[in-house]
Amino acid sequence: MARWAPQETDTMAAIAQEVIAQVGTNRTVVGIDGQDGADLERVAAGLVTGFQQHGVSAMAAAAPSSDVDVLRSDIVTPFRTTGAGEGVLVVHGHGLLAQGARGLWRWSLWVEQEQGRLERRADVKIAASAILDVTDPEHPRREWNDAC
C-alpha cells in the first residue's frame, strides 16, 4: 500500500507560508543551499510559486558565487535597495550557508536527498531555518532537525 505524501506545490506553499509568518516579505532574501546533486534551481522555482500562491511577488536568482562580498554586492544589496514594498528574492546555490554567507539571508533552506543525510553537514543544517528532503522530488518533505 502506497503511503500518502504531499505534492511538491503543497509543500512549497507551506514553506512559503512559514517564511511569511517568520520574517515577512518586505524585500526579504531567502538563501537555498544543499547537498551536491540536489536540484536547487527546482526547489527555488517551487518556492517562488509557493509565494505567488500566497499573493506575494517573488523571483529566483542563481548565486554567481559563494563569495560573501560578491553575493552582497551583486545580489542582496541591489534587491533590497532598488525596490519598495513587498517582494521576496530566492537565491540558490551551493555554499550559501557557509560560515561567512549565512548572515546574508533573512531565512534559509538546506536541501538534501539521500539516506544517511542527518550525519553530514550538521554545521550548515543547524544554520538553516528549515531542511527539505527531496529524495522524491514530486513529494518533498519538510524535515525537523531537532533532538526529540
Buried (B, 14 or more C-beta within 10 A) or exposed (E): EEEEEBEBEBBBBEBBBBBBEEBBBEBBBBBBBBBEEBBBEBBBBBBBBBBBBBEBBBBBBEBEEBBBEEBBEBBBEEBBEEEEEBBBBBBBBBBBBBEEBBEBBBBBBBBBBEEEBEEEBEEBBEBBBBBBBBEEEEBBBBBEEEEE
